[in-house]
Amino acid sequence: MAITSEEALVDAVKDAAGSISVQGGGTRGLPATGQVVSVAGLQGITLYEPGALTLVAKPGTPVAEIEEALAAENQRLAFEPMDHRGLLGTTGTPTIGGVMAGNISGPRRISVGAARDFLLGVRFVDGRGAVVKNGGRVMKNVTGYDLVKLMAGSFGTLGVLSEVSMKVLPRPETQATLVLHGLEDAAAVAAMARALGSPFEVTGAAHDPATRETALRIEGFEASVSYRLSQLQSLLAGAGAEIEQRDATATQAIWSGIRDVAAFHDGQGDVWRVSCKPSDAPGIAARSGAERWTYDWAGGLIWLRSAAGHDLRAAIGPMDGHATLVRADAQTKARLGVFHPEPAGVARLTAALRAQFDPKGIFNAGQLDRAA
């Protein structure tokens, strides 16, 4: 069912006889159960005030359309949302509703925050078919902030977004990357931690063990970037790595690849996403049984490629974090579960929230089910 208005969305929810699977651009390959309700046609930028750094859009609005509008005013979505198509081999168009519903956040999260931190207000239709408005359209009118953040990362299980308002930020004058060559995982994580702990405002920190390259990004005014880059290089001179600088053009290519996990675009094997403490990352990767991995967020995010059907959670064992199965066949996802099992207390809170917002249990049934 294709939805083109909030009124039609309300009717679809009220008339639902069973489960509804909410979809936007269809780029992330999440399992669908029941009737598919597409909000891809519910699109358009309804308000953009560059001076107030705010933008309001309907959920089916393509991310590319929003980025084009922002670029014309020298602004951007600072949380740098990932494009999943290369990793998952999907088609379709990434939409802002899907980005916010999944809290999709790229490498810059370590410096500016996640997608949810830029969400100012939402309109959504809950499981009763009621339209709920929370938050505001501008930063000075933000209320009910916790509920706004709750919708980000709920994957459409609490309600269907019909409008999102968000904060945007100016685009920096330039950017550059410091690349360290030759570090092992633990040394790379230590170097990234030291860079982030410095006063030089690093906006990206990633490491690829396959190439033994550690990338550190700096953005801002040209003179400032040049100074901070040289100071950071001096700070890390004792790390035991060969260090080189990459210009703005190379930096754009480097971080687009890191954001979209280009290293795993070959389509081979299962892909897992592990969120953990950066200091734990090398140990987790080493015992994961994965064939290859890369680090983002200074080690706080690990992307791992394993043999098809491999139970990476079992191989890692207990950890302070969670592992999400991002790419695998339907049988493996059903057997292992896409999302990490929740602790009993958190599971009770999750169930209570879903019962409140979706009492009939019709939204994306099974989408956030955890492995037993």
DASUL-V546606 format. One record per pair of residues at least 24 apart in sequence whose C-alpha atoms are under 7 Angstrom apart, sorted by sequence separation. I is the first residue (numbers start at 1). J is the second residue. D is the distance in whole Angstrom. If there is no record, write none. Layout:
{{I;J;D} {I;J;D}}
//
This chain:
{{81;105;5} {82;106;6} {185;209;6} {276;300;5} {288;312;6} {80;105;6} {81;106;5} {184;209;7} {275;300;6} {276;301;6} {311;336;7} {79;105;5} {80;106;5} {122;148;6} {188;214;6} {275;301;5} {289;315;6} {79;106;6} {80;107;7} {121;148;6} {274;301;6} {275;302;6} {288;315;5} {80;108;6} {120;148;7} {137;165;5} {184;212;7} {200;228;5} {274;302;5} {287;315;6} {288;316;5} {79;108;6} {119;148;7} {183;212;6} {273;302;6} {274;303;6} {287;316;6} {339;368;7} {341;370;5} {79;109;6} {182;212;5} {273;303;5} {340;370;6} {341;371;5} {62;93;6} {63;94;6} {181;212;6} {182;213;6} {272;303;6} {273;304;6} {339;370;5} {340;371;7} {341;372;7} {62;94;6} {63;95;5} {126;158;7} {127;159;6} {181;213;5} {200;232;7} {272;304;5} {284;316;6} {338;370;7} {62;95;4} {63;96;5} {79;112;7} {116;149;5} {126;159;4} {180;213;6} {181;214;7} {271;304;6} {272;305;6} {337;370;5} {61;95;5} {62;96;6} {79;113;7} {125;159;5} {126;160;7} {179;213;6} {180;214;5} {271;305;5} {337;371;4} {1;36;6} {2;37;6} {3;38;6} {4;39;7} {60;95;5} {61;96;6} {79;114;6} {124;159;6} {125;160;5} {179;214;5} {180;215;7} {270;305;6} {271;306;6} {336;371;6} {1;37;5} {2;38;5} {3;39;5} {24;60;6} {59;95;7} {60;96;7} {79;115;6} {116;152;5} {124;160;5} {125;161;7} {179;215;5} {269;305;6} {270;306;5} {1;38;6} {2;39;6} {4;41;5} {5;42;6} {59;96;6} {60;97;6} {124;161;4} {178;215;6} {179;216;6} {269;306;6} {270;307;6} {3;41;6} {4;42;4} {59;97;4} {123;161;6} {124;162;5} {177;215;6} {178;216;5} {269;307;5} {270;308;5} {2;41;7} {3;42;6} {123;162;5} {124;163;7} {177;216;5} {178;217;6} {269;308;5} {123;163;5} {177;217;4} {122;163;6} {123;164;7} {176;217;6} {177;218;6} {122;164;5} {176;218;6} {121;164;6} {122;165;6} {175;218;6} {176;219;7} {121;165;5} {175;219;4} {276;320;6} {120;165;5} {121;166;7} {174;219;6} {175;220;6} {276;321;4} {119;165;6} {120;166;5} {174;220;6} {275;321;5} {276;322;7} {119;166;4} {120;167;7} {172;219;6} {173;220;6} {174;221;6} {275;322;6} {118;166;5} {119;167;6} {172;220;5} {173;221;5} {174;222;6} {191;239;7} {274;322;6} {275;323;7} {103;152;5} {118;167;5} {172;221;7} {173;222;6} {274;323;4} {101;151;6} {102;152;6} {103;153;5} {175;225;7} {273;323;6} {274;324;6} {101;152;5} {102;153;4} {272;323;7} {273;324;5} {100;152;5} {101;153;5} {102;154;7} {272;324;6} {273;325;6} {100;153;7} {101;154;6} {102;155;5} {272;325;5} {273;326;7} {101;155;5} {271;325;6} {272;326;5} {101;156;6} {271;326;6} {272;327;7} {28;84;6} {271;327;5} {27;84;6} {270;327;5} {271;328;7} {27;85;6} {183;241;6} {270;328;5} {182;241;6} {28;88;7} {181;241;5} {182;242;7} {180;241;6} {181;242;5} {180;242;6} {181;243;6} {27;90;5} {180;243;5} {27;91;6} {97;161;7} {179;243;6} {180;244;7} {27;92;5} {178;243;7} {179;244;5} {26;92;6} {27;93;6} {178;244;6} {179;245;6} {25;92;5} {27;94;6} {178;245;5} {25;93;5} {177;245;6} {178;246;6} {25;94;5} {177;246;5} {25;95;6} {176;246;6} {177;247;7} {24;95;6} {176;247;5} {176;248;5} {24;97;7} {175;248;5} {24;98;6} {174;248;6} {177;251;6} {176;251;6} {175;251;7} {56;137;7} {54;138;6} {209;294;6} {208;294;5} {207;294;6} {208;295;6} {207;295;5} {189;278;7} {206;295;5} {207;296;7} {78;168;7} {206;296;4} {77;168;6} {78;169;6} {205;296;6} {206;297;6} {76;168;6} {77;169;7} {111;203;5} {205;297;6} {206;298;6} {75;168;7} {76;169;6} {110;203;7} {204;297;7} {205;298;5} {75;169;6} {76;170;6} {110;204;7} {75;170;4} {76;171;6} {108;203;5} {74;170;6} {75;171;5} {108;204;5} {186;282;6} {74;171;5} {107;204;5} {185;282;6} {59;161;6} {59;162;6} {58;162;6} {59;163;6} {58;163;4} {59;164;7} {193;298;6} {57;163;6} {58;164;6} {192;298;5} {57;164;6} {56;164;6} {57;165;6} {56;165;4} {189;298;6} {55;165;6} {56;166;6} {189;299;6} {55;166;6} {54;166;6} {55;167;7} {54;167;5} {13;127;7} {14;128;6} {53;167;6} {54;168;6} {10;125;6} {14;129;5} {53;168;5} {13;129;5} {53;169;6} {10;129;5} {10;130;7} {22;156;7} {107;259;6} {106;259;5} {6;162;6} {87;261;7} {87;262;7} {84;260;6} {82;259;6} {83;260;6} {87;264;6} {82;260;5} {87;265;5} {86;265;6} {87;267;7} {110;297;6} {107;296;6} {107;297;6} {158;354;6} {157;354;7} {159;357;7} {158;357;5} {158;358;6} {157;363;5} {156;363;7} {157;364;6} {156;364;7} {127;357;6} {128;358;7} {126;357;6} {127;358;4} {126;358;6} {127;359;6} {127;360;7} {127;362;7} {88;327;6} {33;364;7} {33;365;6} {31;367;6} {20;362;5} {21;363;6} {22;364;6} {19;362;4} {20;363;5} {21;364;5} {18;362;6} {19;363;6} {20;364;6} {19;364;7} {19;365;6}}
//
